[in-house]
């Protein structure tokens, strides 16, 4: 597909769809990674219109697109919501430029499922996962330090991807890792590195050799990208492969599940809701509250109380 035809109430406008996406992206004040996300989402929308011979998109077409991506393409609700945000902003811009009416106005995102889509590891699974990693190799030292860090701090994969060696500093008698959180422009937050966290990292860095402070904390050691920082995709792959090695292969147990595990363990270990919120760096404490509610739901299951009454 090379061209998109937008037919407004007054004129027919044929444009190269790459060109109009670029014009739109140049007009929005968002970070470069968000622009790439918008571009990917809009390409999917244009492919849909092209394959369905839609030259004058209507509100009904966008609702049909939403239904198609959710029920046929099986996009996760959060992913689809992000796609629809891009489509809404695109048509809002079109209306402002007097190119095409805003037919996507007030189209809602997909409803998220209650609770979490990701699972959590048990303590015994965590121990098996870490103990199974062969630390006699450089990759093993890296993977152990990386997974151990995720489990003990609840870092997001994007935060780990952005971490540099120089981001490890000592403040107030504590060793901390400064991080650039989700939606942040600066490294203005941090996690504390306990001795159980820093020792594996130090062992990995020592084995790695002459790495400079501005280099990625966790690097690739494959011939293809030797010395380059691990991407979020690589981090997810490493965690998934290590889980498979101990017989765990579930859609709900991923690198992001290690974050859920950390937050859950902090609450089970006695952390207050506010302390767990600080660890997770949630902007809204209600998000942290879901973890506490999930723990309470399992621990104080009313089904057991019913069994107790009947028995």
Order of alpha helices (4+ residues) and beta strands (2+ residues): beta-beta-alpha-alpha-alpha-alpha-alpha-alpha-alpha-beta-beta-beta-alpha-alpha-alpha-alpha-alpha-alpha
